[in-house]
């Protein structure tokens, strides 16, 4: 009976070790936490972000010597071509009265048209045009910019005759250093190339959004439309730009754990500017990603968690490090009442926070026994 009792004792010790390894993690001294961003103490003010004719447009000339118009409080840079820019309402109706023309908010928007829009022999000449505005900022503070753009390659006819491979790039960007050159490497861009209709389905207005951390007391906001191909009817609209202080999130993680499990905790804070949006129904969502130390790409782990929280992460490998990063974002749930237009405000991804997963010491190997029992504990752990 003694060999049987010994086998049961060994099995019990092994199972206890497996349970501890799977369900607990012993943190090394000195936990670590890292904020994805800092909410500045004061808001930055974007002027004339709705591009209304009631606020006004001023005149200038393009490279073809034609008079064009720019919304007040914004500056214009034409990097290519000689496009027309104007208030949509003033261009088509000559009056600043709602005529239900293309816009996403208010009554008006910016119109951008290719030179010789429908005039042969080469209608719809290429262009690249940017509107920018500099705003004051807090160095180290995080800011989110959201706006709406619409592009029409080949005019507004449906079905569209825009050739395959042709596009008009709609872009929204921020220069965290306060520069005013849209071609500078400092500008953080987000881009959409879809036409107003694709595969017989209307795409319509597109919401673009991005975020940055201010590196200077001034940051620069850009709205840009680039049409690199000559094609008739190419034009676009810009409307409803909004700047807020970004929502923030931070991770709390130990520097090292014993075993495969670690408790990942995080805090999230909504932007005070988002909370002040009239009629807003904004939720504070959190996304967390991870990657192994030998991998460059990030893997989604938690997507769209409501606010602060914690969850257990289980590593596949031991004696190695995994890194984690977090961001907060403010969005309104689909299908529910809320503010219009439905702006989206992403926060900043945090720097990577590493955690070392240390292997648990194996239990002492028992002496020779009759009919030994082999426990598949060690085989469950992989060295990466």
Residue pairs with C-beta under 8 A, 6 or more apart in sequence:
3 369
3 370
3 371
6 366
6 369
7 369
7 371
7 372
7 373
10 366
10 369
10 373
10 375
11 373
11 375
13 363
14 363
14 375
14 377
15 375
17 360
17 362
17 363
17 377
18 375
18 377
18 380
20 259
20 360
21 259
21 260
21 360
21 377
22 259
22 260
22 261
22 314
23 261
24 259
24 261
25 254
25 257
25 258
25 259
25 260
25 261
25 262
25 263
26 257
26 258
26 259
27 254
27 255
27 256
27 257
27 262
28 254
28 255
28 256
28 257
28 356
30 254
30 255
31 252
31 253
31 254
31 255
32 252
32 253
32 254
32 255
32 353
33 250
33 251
33 252
33 253
33 353
34 250
34 251
34 350
34 351
34 353
35 248
35 249
35 250
35 350
36 142
36 248
36 249
36 250
36 325
36 326
36 327
36 328
36 347
36 348
36 349
36 350
37 141
37 142
37 211
37 213
37 246
37 248
37 249
37 347
37 348
37 350
38 140
38 141
38 142
38 213
38 248
39 141
39 142
39 245
39 246
39 247
39 248
39 269
39 271
39 272
40 137
40 138
40 141
40 142
40 143
40 214
40 245
41 138
42 138
43 244
43 245
43 272
43 273
44 135
44 136
44 137
44 143
44 219
44 243
44 245
45 135
45 136
46 133
46 135
46 221
46 241
46 242
46 243
47 72
47 73
47 133
48 55
48 71
48 72
48 73
48 74
48 133
49 147
49 240
49 241
49 242
49 243
50 105
50 106
50 108
50 239
50 240
50 241
51 71
51 87
51 106
51 108
51 109
51 110
51 238
51 239
51 240
51 241
52 106
52 107
52 108
53 87
53 89
53 90
53 96
53 107
53 108
54 96
54 107
54 108
55 71
55 72
55 73
56 71
56 72
57 69
57 70
57 71
57 72
57 86
57 87
57 90
58 69
58 70
58 72
59 67
59 68
59 69
59 70
60 67
60 68
60 69
60 70
60 76
61 67
61 68
62 68
62 78
62 82
62 83
62 84
62 85
62 115
63 78
63 81
63 82
64 82
64 115
66 82
66 84
68 76
68 83
68 84
68 85
68 86
69 85
69 86
69 87
69 90
70 76
70 85
70 131
71 87
71 110
71 131
73 133
74 131
74 132
74 133
75 131
75 132
75 133
75 180
76 85
76 129
76 130
76 131
77 129
77 130
77 131
77 132
77 180
77 181
77 182
78 127
78 128
78 129
78 130
79 128
79 129
79 130
79 182
79 183
79 226
80 126
80 127
80 128
80 226
81 114
81 115
81 125
81 126
81 127
81 128
81 129
81 227
82 115
82 125
82 127
83 112
83 113
83 114
83 115
83 127
83 129
83 227
84 91
84 111
84 112
84 113
84 115
84 117
85 110
85 111
85 112
85 113
85 129
85 131
86 110
86 111
86 113
87 96
87 108
87 109
87 110
87 111
88 101
88 102
88 103
88 108
88 109
88 110
88 111
88 237
89 95
89 96
89 97
89 98
89 99
89 101
89 107
89 108
90 96
91 111
92 99
92 101
92 111
93 99
93 101
96 107
96 108
97 107
98 107
99 107
101 108
101 109
102 109
102 150
102 237
103 109
103 237
103 239
104 148
104 150
104 205
104 239
104 240
104 341
105 148
105 239
105 240
105 340
105 341
106 239
106 240
108 239
109 237
109 238
109 239
110 131
110 223
110 237
110 238
110 239
111 235
111 236
111 237
112 127
112 129
112 225
112 235
112 236
112 237
112 238
113 234
113 235
114 123
114 124
114 125
114 126
114 127
114 227
114 233
114 234
114 235
115 125
115 127
116 122
116 123
116 124
116 125
117 123
117 124
117 232
117 233
117 234
117 235
118 124
118 155
118 232
118 233
122 230
123 230
123 231
123 232
123 233
124 227
124 230
124 231
124 232
124 233
124 234
125 230
126 227
126 228
126 229
126 230
127 225
127 226
127 227
128 224
128 225
128 226
128 227
128 228
129 224
129 225
129 226
130 182
130 222
130 223
130 224
131 222
131 223
131 224
131 238
132 180
132 182
132 220
132 221
132 222
132 223
133 220
133 221
134 178
134 180
134 218
134 219
134 220
134 221
135 218
135 219
135 220
135 221
135 243
136 217
136 218
137 143
137 178
137 214
137 216
137 217
137 218
137 219
138 214
138 217
139 214
139 215
139 216
139 217
140 213
140 214
141 213
141 214
141 245
142 211
142 212
142 213
142 214
142 245
142 246
142 248
142 347
142 348
143 174
143 211
143 212
143 213
143 214
143 219
143 243
143 244
143 245
143 246
144 209
144 210
144 211
144 243
144 244
144 245
144 246
144 247
144 271
144 330
144 345
144 346
144 347
145 172
145 173
145 174
145 209
145 210
145 211
145 221
145 241
145 242
145 243
146 172
146 207
146 208
146 209
146 241
146 242
146 244
146 343
146 344
146 345
147 172
147 207
147 208
147 209
147 223
147 238
147 239
147 240
147 241
147 242
148 205
148 206
148 207
148 208
148 238
148 239
148 240
148 241
148 341
149 170
149 171
149 172
149 192
149 205
149 206
149 208
149 223
149 225
149 236
149 237
149 238
149 239
150 170
150 196
150 204
150 205
150 206
150 236
150 237
151 167
151 168
151 169
151 170
151 194
151 195
151 196
151 225
151 234
151 235
151 236
152 160
152 168
152 195
152 196
152 233
152 234
152 235
152 236
153 160
153 162
153 166
153 167
153 168
153 195
153 227
153 231
153 233
153 234
154 160
154 161
154 162
154 195
154 231
154 232
154 233
154 234
155 232
155 233
155 234
155 235
156 196
156 233
157 233
158 197
159 197
159 200
160 195
160 196
160 197
162 195
162 231
163 229
163 231
166 229
166 231
167 193
167 194
167 195
167 228
167 229
168 193
168 195
168 225
168 226
168 227
168 234
168 236
169 191
169 192
169 193
169 224
169 225
169 226
169 227
169 228
170 191
170 192
170 193
170 206
170 208
170 224
170 225
170 236
171 189
171 190
171 191
171 192
171 208
171 222
171 223
171 224
171 225
171 226
172 189
172 190
172 208
172 209
172 210
172 222
172 223
172 224
172 241
173 182
173 187
173 188
173 189
173 190
173 210
173 221
173 222
173 224
174 187
174 188
174 210
174 211
174 212
174 219
174 220
174 221
174 222
175 181
175 184
175 186
175 187
175 188
175 219
175 220
175 222
176 186
176 188
176 212
176 213
176 214
176 215
176 216
176 219
177 186
177 215
177 216
177 219
178 216
178 217
178 218
178 219
178 220
179 186
179 187
179 220
180 220
181 187
182 222
182 224
187 220
187 222
188 210
188 212
189 210
189 222
189 224
190 208
190 209
190 210
191 208
192 206
192 208
194 203
194 206
195 203
196 202
196 203
196 204
197 203
205 237
205 239
207 341
207 342
207 343
207 344
209 343
209 344
209 345
209 346
210 346
211 246
211 345
211 346
211 347
211 348
212 219
212 348
213 348
221 241
221 243
223 238
223 241
225 236
225 238
227 234
227 236
240 341
240 343
242 343
244 271
244 273
244 274
244 330
244 345
245 271
245 272
245 273
246 271
246 328
246 345
246 346
246 347
246 348
247 268
247 269
247 270
247 271
247 274
247 284
247 328
247 329
247 330
247 345
247 347
248 268
248 269
248 271
248 328
248 347
249 266
249 267
249 268
249 269
249 286
249 326
249 327
249 328
249 347
249 350
250 266
250 267
250 268
250 326
250 350
251 264
251 265
251 266
251 288
251 324
251 325
251 326
251 350
251 353
252 264
252 265
252 266
252 267
253 262
253 264
253 265
253 324
253 353
253 355
254 262
254 355
255 354
255 355
255 356
256 355
256 356
256 357
256 358
257 355
257 356
257 357
257 358
258 358
258 359
258 360
259 318
259 357
259 358
259 360
260 314
260 315
260 316
260 318
260 357
260 381
261 312
261 313
261 314
261 315
262 312
262 313
262 315
262 355
262 357
263 310
263 311
263 312
263 313
264 288
264 310
264 311
264 312
264 313
264 324
265 309
265 310
266 286
266 288
266 308
266 309
266 310
266 326
267 308
268 284
268 286
268 307
268 308
268 328
269 284
269 328
270 282
270 284
270 328
270 330
271 330
271 345
274 280
274 282
274 330
274 345
275 282
277 339
277 343
278 339
279 337
279 338
279 339
279 340
280 332
280 338
280 339
281 332
281 333
281 336
281 337
281 338
281 339
282 330
282 331
282 332
282 338
282 339
282 345
283 306
283 330
283 331
283 332
283 333
284 306
284 307
284 328
284 329
284 330
285 304
285 305
285 306
285 328
285 329
285 330
285 331
286 302
286 304
286 305
286 306
286 307
286 308
286 309
286 326
286 327
286 328
286 329
287 300
287 302
287 303
287 304
287 305
287 326
287 327
287 329
288 301
288 302
288 305
288 324
288 325
288 326
289 298
289 299
289 300
289 301
289 324
289 325
289 326
289 349
290 298
290 299
290 301
290 313
290 322
290 323
290 324
290 325
291 297
291 298
291 299
291 322
291 323
291 352
292 317
292 320
292 321
292 322
292 384
293 320
293 321
293 322
293 323
293 354
294 320
294 384
298 325
301 313
301 324
302 311
313 322
313 324
315 322
315 357
316 382
316 384
317 357
317 381
317 382
317 383
317 384
318 357
318 358
318 359
318 381
318 382
318 383
319 357
319 358
319 359
319 383
320 356
320 357
320 383
320 384
321 354
321 355
321 356
321 357
322 354
322 355
322 357
323 352
323 353
323 354
323 355
324 352
324 353
324 355
325 349
325 350
325 351
325 352
325 353
326 349
326 350
327 346
327 347
327 348
327 349
327 350
328 347
329 344
329 345
329 346
329 347
330 344
330 345
330 347
331 344
331 345
332 338
332 339
332 342
359 381
362 377
362 378
366 372
